[in-house]
Amino acid sequence: MPTVAELRNAIRTIPDFPEQGIQFKDITPILASPALLSTAIHELAAPFADSGITKVVGIEARGFILGPLLAQELGAGFVPIRKKGKLPAETVSATYELEYGSDTVEMHADAVLASDEVLIHDDVIATGGTAAAAADLVRRAGGSVLGYSFLLELSFLEGRSRLDKEIPYHALIRVNE
């Protein structure tokens, strides 16, 4: 089985994408390799294996890639959180601030129950706004947030500081640039 170091080495940096000055971290080489993907899911699930997670919430769009696999590994259901207007049934929404404005995410109103123990997952945490909004949605639906899970943390953006400090946090790979 590949190591976490091999996962880190597989991530490509694409300069100036999607705009000038951004160093985009591309995880698609991990997704393309069955061995790397399996390692990523196993390592993401390990800290939460015995915590009683009943739902994994995945954040649009790349949280939809690893989130269902993580849910399956944990024996939990999967709940998508999407951009405003993308879900067909009744929703709850949360608006959060970005460095250049604001955005809104939604979740089906009946997707998380009061009895649910939830893990919030996204592929990357940058500024933390989306993950914090996801936690707000879970709590407003009555669920409990048991943890945060990320494949990659862009630690120089300090997104972790926007999340609840008392809730377990796991970022498999940290990048400081």
C-alpha positions in Angstrom: 0.0 0.0 0.0 1.4 3.5 -0.9 2.3 5.9 1.9 1.0 9.3 2.7 4.3 10.7 1.4 3.5 9.0 -2.0 0.1 10.7 -1.9 1.8 14.1 -1.3 4.2 13.5 -4.2 1.4 12.6 -6.6 -0.3 16.0 -6.2 0.6 18.3 -9.0 0.9 22.1 -8.8 -0.6 23.9 -11.7 0.7 27.5 -11.8 -1.7 30.4 -12.6 -4.8 28.3 -12.5 -7.6 29.3 -12.4 -6.1 32.8 -12.5 -2.7 34.5 -12.4 -0.9 34.0 -9.1 -2.8 30.9 -7.9 -0.8 27.7 -7.4 -3.6 25.1 -8.0 -3.1 21.8 -6.2 -4.4 19.0 -8.6 -5.4 15.8 -6.8 -6.4 14.0 -10.0 -3.3 11.8 -10.1 -4.4 10.3 -6.8 -7.9 9.6 -8.2 -6.4 8.0 -11.3 -4.4 5.4 -9.3 -6.4 2.6 -7.6 -3.6 2.1 -5.0 -3.3 5.8 -4.2 -7.0 6.3 -4.0 -7.4 3.3 -1.7 -4.6 4.6 0.6 -6.3 8.1 0.7 -9.7 6.7 1.7 -8.2 4.3 4.3 -6.0 7.1 5.8 -8.9 9.6 5.8 -11.3 7.2 7.5 -8.8 5.8 10.1 -9.1 8.6 12.7 -12.9 8.3 12.7 -13.3 4.5 12.4 -14.7 4.0 15.8 -16.4 7.3 16.4 -20.0 6.3 15.4 -20.2 8.4 12.3 -23.7 7.9 10.7 -23.4 10.5 7.8 -20.5 12.0 5.8 -21.3 15.4 4.4 -19.4 16.2 1.2 -19.0 19.7 -0.1 -19.5 20.5 -3.8 -17.9 19.6 -6.0 -14.7 17.8 -5.3 -16.0 16.6 -1.9 -18.4 14.5 -3.9 -15.5 12.5 -5.2 -14.0 11.2 -2.0 -17.0 11.8 0.3 -19.1 8.8 -0.8 -16.0 6.5 -0.7 -15.2 7.7 2.8 -18.9 7.2 3.8 -18.7 3.6 2.5 -15.5 2.9 4.3 -17.1 4.2 7.6 -20.4 2.4 7.0 -22.2 5.7 6.9 -24.6 7.5 4.5 -23.5 10.4 2.3 -25.1 13.8 2.2 -24.2 16.4 -0.5 -23.9 20.1 0.2 -24.3 22.1 -3.0 -24.2 25.6 -4.3 -27.5 27.4 -4.0 -30.3 26.3 -6.3 -28.9 22.8 -7.2 -30.9 20.5 -4.9 -34.4 19.5 -5.9 -36.2 19.2 -2.5 -36.7 21.6 0.4 -33.3 22.9 1.5 -31.6 24.8 4.4 -28.9 27.3 3.4 -25.9 29.1 4.8 -24.2 32.1 3.4 -20.5 32.7 4.2 -17.9 35.3 3.4 -15.1 34.8 0.9 -12.1 37.0 0.5 -13.8 38.6 -2.5 -17.5 38.4 -1.6 -19.9 35.8 -0.3 -21.4 32.5 -1.4 -24.3 30.3 -0.3 -24.5 26.5 0.1 -27.5 24.3 0.7 -28.4 20.9 2.0 -31.7 19.0 1.8 -33.7 19.9 4.9 -34.3 16.2 5.7 -30.8 14.9 4.9 -29.4 15.1 8.5 -31.5 13.9 11.5 -31.2 14.8 15.1 -29.7 11.4 15.8 -26.9 11.8 13.1 -23.3 12.0 14.0 -21.7 13.8 11.1 -18.2 13.9 9.5 -17.7 17.0 7.3 -15.4 16.2 4.3 -13.9 18.2 1.5 -10.9 17.5 -0.7 -9.2 20.8 0.3 -9.5 23.3 3.1 -8.4 26.7 2.1 -10.0 29.6 4.0 -12.4 27.4 5.9 -15.6 29.3 5.0 -17.3 26.4 3.2 -16.6 23.9 5.9 -17.8 26.3 8.6 -21.0 26.8 6.6 -21.4 23.0 6.3 -21.1 22.7 10.1 -23.8 25.4 10.5 -26.2 23.5 8.2 -25.6 20.2 10.1 -26.3 21.8 13.4 -29.4 23.7 12.2 -30.8 20.3 10.9 -30.2 18.9 14.4 -27.2 16.7 13.8 -23.9 16.7 15.7 -20.6 17.4 14.0 -18.1 14.8 15.1 -15.2 15.7 12.9 -13.7 17.5 9.9 -11.8 15.6 7.2 -9.7 17.0 4.3 -7.3 15.3 1.9 -5.3 18.5 1.6 -4.9 21.6 3.9 -3.5 24.8 2.5 -2.3 25.8 5.9 -1.0 29.2 4.9 -4.6 30.3 4.4 -5.4 29.4 8.0 -8.8 27.9 7.3 -8.6 25.7 10.3 -9.0 28.8 12.5 -12.6 29.2 11.3 -13.6 25.8 12.5 -14.7 24.6 16.0 -11.5 23.9 17.9 -13.1 21.3 20.1 -14.1 19.1 17.2 -11.6 16.6 15.8 -9.9 17.7 12.7 -7.9 15.6 10.2 -6.0 16.8 7.2 -4.1 14.1 5.5 -1.6 16.4 3.7 -0.6 19.9 4.7 0.8 22.4 2.2 2.5 25.6 3.3 2.7 27.3 -0.1 
